[in-house]
Amino acid sequence: MIKIKKHRRNPYTTSDEVYALGQHIMSAHKARRIIDQIRGRSYEETLMILELMPYRACYPILKLVYSAAANARHNRGFNEASLIISQVAVNDGTTLKRLKPRARGRSYLIKRPTCHIAIALKYLEFEPLDRYMLRPKPKNTGWLGWLKKG
């Protein structure tokens, strides 16, 4: 029998992107509620948002963002101030099944869903940062003021 050696492919899609992967974290519904708030934001802004949000699920996501930034700093030598969150994926994982004892010797199935979260950070040293920043709200010049091309 001939054993074919598989080549290890580069895990990073582009040269200016790093990622971190967390598996079996929490329910995907709880994670998506937080992930939607941080997608496309800068690294420093993401840390502030996650530290101030009142959800218990923020802590594992915060650890993943820290881990991705540590990968960027240690493996690639990127500056953390120039990182943005380019891609975030929340995929359903396995469902843990437990039995809870009930009355008259019966049992009740408890399902605990899990998810896998992948966070990719992009390095923006050579790209203009204003492309990724939020645009200021236009001045209110009446109820149709936003239609005028100022």
N, C-alpha and C positions, 0 to 999 in steps of 0.2 A: 504494500500500500504506500502510495506517495503522499507525503504530507506537504501541503502547500502553505508556505509561510505568508501570512497576510501582512502587508505593509501598513504601518501605522500612519494614518493620514493626519494632516494638520487640523486640530480641533477648531482653530479660529478661521472664520470665513474670509476676513480681510486682515490686512496687516495692522490696522489701527483699531481692532476690536478684541475685547476680552470678555469672558463670561464666567459665571458661577452657577452651579446647579445644586438645588436642594430637593431631596426626595422624601416622600412620606411625611409631608409637613402637616397639613390641616385640611379642612374641607376646601374644595376648589371654589365654592361660592363665597366663602369668607375671604379667601385670598384675592379673588378678582375684584372685590369691593375696594381693596387697598391698592392693588396694582394699577387700576384705572386712574388713580389719582397721581401716580408718580411716573407714568409712561411719558417719555420725551423730555423730562426735566433734567436739570444739571445735577451733578452728584451732591453738591453742598445743599442745594434746595431740597433734594430728596431726603437728606438726613434730617433737616429741620421738620419736614412734613411728617416723617415717620415717628419722630420723637414726640410730636405734639398730638398725633391722632389718638383718640381714646380707645382704640380697639386692641384686644389682647393679641390678635394675629399680626400686629405690626412688628413685634420683636423678632420672630424668625425671618421676616422679610428684611428687616434692618440688618440682621446678621449676614444675610446673603449679599446685600449691597456692600457691606464692609468687606466681605470675602472677595467679591469681584474687584473692588478697588485695590485690595491687597495683591490680587493677582496682577493687576495692571501695573502697580508700583514695583513689585518684586520681579515678575517675569519679563516685563517689557520696559520698565523704567519710565513709565508715563507719569505725568504730574496729575494729581487728583483734582486740581482746580479746573483742568481742561477736559473733564470727563462728563458725558451725558449718558442717560439711559436710552439706548437706541432700540433695543428689542426686549420684550418681556413675554414669556410664554407660561401659561398656567394650564397644565394638562392633568386630567384625572389619573389617579394612581389606583392602587389596589384598595379594596374595601375590607377593613378588619371586621370580622364577625365574632361576636361574643354571645354567650348564653347567660341570661339572667334568670334566676329561679323565681317562679311564681307560685301562686296558691295551688294546692292539691297536686303537688309534684310535677307541675308542668314547667315549661321553660319558655322564655321570650327571647327572640333573636334581636340583638342590638347591632346595628351596622354603623361603623365609624368610617366615613369616607376619607381618603387621603388624596394628595395631589403632588405633582412634581412641578417645581418652579425653576425656570431658567432665565437669568438676568444677564443681558449683554450690555457692556459699557463701550462707548465709542470715544476715541481720542480726537479732540478738535483743535490741535495746536496749529494746523495750517489752514483750517477752514474758518471763515468769519463767524463769530459767535452770534451776531445779531440775527442770523437766519433762524436760529433755534430759540431765540428769546420771544417772550410774549409781546405782541404789539400793544402800544398804549391805546386806551379806549378813546375814540374820537370825541371831540368836544361837542357838547349838546347845544345845538343852535336851533332848537325847535323839535317838534316831534318827527319831522322828516329831514332833520339836519344830517343824519348819517348817509342819506342818499346822495347829497351833493358831493361832487368831486372837488375838494377844497384846494 
